[in-house]
Each structure stands twice: as structure tokens, then as C-alpha cells.
């Protein structure tokens, strides 16, 4: 009972913080808007500034929503994969999905100019990378977590090499800068159409993982314990892999490769609410969303030129992760 009360307090605090962060993100930028004007516009539709509507709907509202969805999705995917592998160092990169989706985006930029091809290629190759990882890991009809990790490393290395080859043959004047910038992550082109694409894909995959929250608690244990409790490990792993692949591929197709969110945020959330995925999953949504909105706001506001997201996620996330390691001593109990 006491634990439930504590979780409710922490969750409400996280919700309030995420709302305040989203409000700050709508206010902060090269063109500063007061919180009063933003709230007045959002609540009543009235505006004191004639260009406020253009800034809000043309740039900031889509970016804030996409940042919320992306941060929440990557965090939930990281939580699910860490539970499935029983390893605190696991993130969406472990299955090779991010690298294969990144290669698809690079290939799309190299061959075509239209943004739709980049998104399509990224999604296709993201799922191809996942399928290859799963097929390679199969041995005598089964697939262990160790084989999945090793297969993911192999597939990721191959697609990372192919991406380097794409960069090598790309036009250094036109294509190479676009490919390099895309792979470092950016939400500069976020629009309401991206929101409409991301919400059903990432939201649906997140909901599936939420439905599997009690199974994630069980598969965090040893395989023998999970089987004794009646869990179909093969089916559960496959569904978790597909759901996390949808999230990772969708993120890369929209805004490039974003690192460290799926690794660091689950640890921070676990320190707040513990290892029970009934609490960990919803809290990780708020924590990841707030973190990503802060990162994106810094990326577009700190300098005249927009800073790639992966630079800031690592620069800000690494010290936080180091502090958590110092505090916990690297211990992690699933």
C-alpha cells in the first residue's frame, strides 16, 4: 500500500514535470513567446502576436509532440529489452535495428531526393535487420538471448559498414552532408504528418509492451523460472522484439539515429520506482518524454545552427549515467 502511494506521488510529479517541460519547449526558441501567450492561445485560440500561430503550428507544437512520442517510445523499448535480456546495457541498438534502419535512410538519401523514400527505406531495412538477427539466432528451432545479442552485433556491424560505404560513394557536396546530419539525429523537419505517422506506430507498439508488463516481470527471471510459471518464452520474445523494432525503425525513419535514451532513461526510472514493470513502463514514458523534449529544446536553442540530437543525448546522458553507476555500483536486479 505504501509502495502504491509512493508510485502515485512520483507519477503525478512526473506528469506535472512533463507538462511544464512541454510548455517551456513551446515558449523557448530564437523567437521567445511568453507562457501567458502560449497558454492563452492553446486554451482560447486567441493571440496577441500575429506570427504566433505560424510559429506554434509550423514548428514548435509538432516538434514537442514528436519529441514526446520519440522519447517515450525509446525509453519503453529500452525497458522491455533490458527485461528480456536481463542486461542493463541493452538498448534498441542491440538487435541491429537502429543500424539497419540508418542504412536504409542513408540509401534513400543517396538514391532519391524525396523525404518519403527516406522514411520508407528506413522502415523496410529496420525490419530486415530485425528479421536477419532473429533468423541468425535460431538454432535447432530455438533462439536464446545470448544468440540474439551476438546476432544483433553481427547484423549491426554489417549494416554499419554498409552505411560507411554509402558515405564513401556519396557526393561530398550534396548527399554526404545530408546523410551525415540525418544519422546524427534531428527533429528539424517534424510536422503534423509525422505526428500522424508516429502516433499509431510507436503508440501501438508501446501499448503492446504495456499489455505484456507482467510477462516482462517474469522473463526478467531465469528461463527455467519463466517456463515453470507457464510463459511461452519464444512467443513473448518475438512479440517484444517486433514491438521494439517498430519503435526503433519509426524513430530512425522520422528523425535519424538517437542514442543513449533507451539506455540511460530506464536506469533513472528504475531508481525512482523499482523493477516492477507495472510501474516502470508508465513512468518511463514520462521520464523519456521529458528528457527528449529538453534535449530537442536545447538542440534548437543553444546555438544559431541546430545541434544534432545524438550529440546532446550523449553529452547530457553520459554524465547522468555515470552518476547513476557511482550511486548503484553498477548493480541491477531485474
Buried (B, 14 or more C-beta within 10 A) or exposed (E): EEEEEBBEEBBEEBBEBBEEBBBBBBBBBEEEBEEEBBEBBEEEEEBEBEEBEEBBEEBBBBBBBBBBBBBBBBBBBBBBBBBBBBBBEBBBBBBBBBBBBBBBBBBBBBEEEEBEBBBBBBBBBBBBBBBBBBEBBBEEEEBBBEBBBBBBBBBBEBBBEBBEEBBEEBEEEEBBEBBBBBBBBBBBEBBEEBBEBBBEBBBEBBEBBBEBBEBBBBBBBEEEEBEEEEBEBEEBBEBBBBBBBBBBBBBBBBBBBBBBBBBBBBBBBBEBBBBBBBBBBBBBBBBBBBBBBBBBBBBBBEEEEBBBBBBBBBEBBEEBBEEBEEEBEEEBEB
